[in-house]
């Protein structure tokens, strides 16, 4: 396996990991700053 192939594989893995981390941080940050309002309606 050449150096170029190794470099491209490493860059693809880093891109996948960074995308997952950004999505996780964005979801976690959104949950902390703007909690969803929970409304419960009781009907008899």
C-alpha positions as CSV (number, residue, x, y, z in Angstrom):
1,X,0.0,0.0,0.0
2,X,1.5,3.3,-1.0
3,X,1.8,6.4,1.1
4,X,-0.9,8.2,-0.9
5,X,-3.4,5.3,-0.2
6,X,-2.6,5.4,3.5
7,X,-3.0,9.2,3.6
8,X,-6.3,9.1,1.9
9,X,-7.6,6.3,4.2
10,X,-6.5,8.3,7.3
11,X,-8.1,11.5,6.0
12,X,-11.4,9.7,5.3
13,X,-11.4,8.2,8.8
14,X,-10.7,11.7,10.3
15,X,-13.5,13.2,8.3
16,X,-16.0,10.6,9.5
17,X,-14.9,11.0,13.2
18,X,-15.0,14.8,13.0
19,X,-18.5,14.7,11.4
20,X,-19.8,12.5,14.2
21,X,-18.2,14.6,16.9
22,X,-19.7,17.8,15.4
23,X,-23.2,16.3,15.2
24,X,-22.9,15.0,18.8
25,X,-21.7,18.4,20.2
26,X,-24.3,20.3,18.3
27,X,-27.1,18.0,19.6
28,X,-25.8,18.2,23.1
29,X,-25.4,22.0,23.0
30,X,-28.9,22.4,21.6
31,X,-30.4,20.3,24.3
32,X,-28.7,22.3,27.1
33,X,-29.4,25.8,25.8
34,X,-33.0,25.3,24.6
35,X,-34.8,22.5,26.5
36,X,-38.0,21.4,25.0
37,X,-41.2,22.4,26.8
38,X,-43.1,19.4,28.0
39,X,-46.9,19.8,28.2
40,X,-49.2,17.2,29.7
41,X,-52.9,17.4,29.0
42,X,-55.2,15.3,31.1
43,X,-58.7,14.6,29.7
44,X,-61.4,12.7,31.6
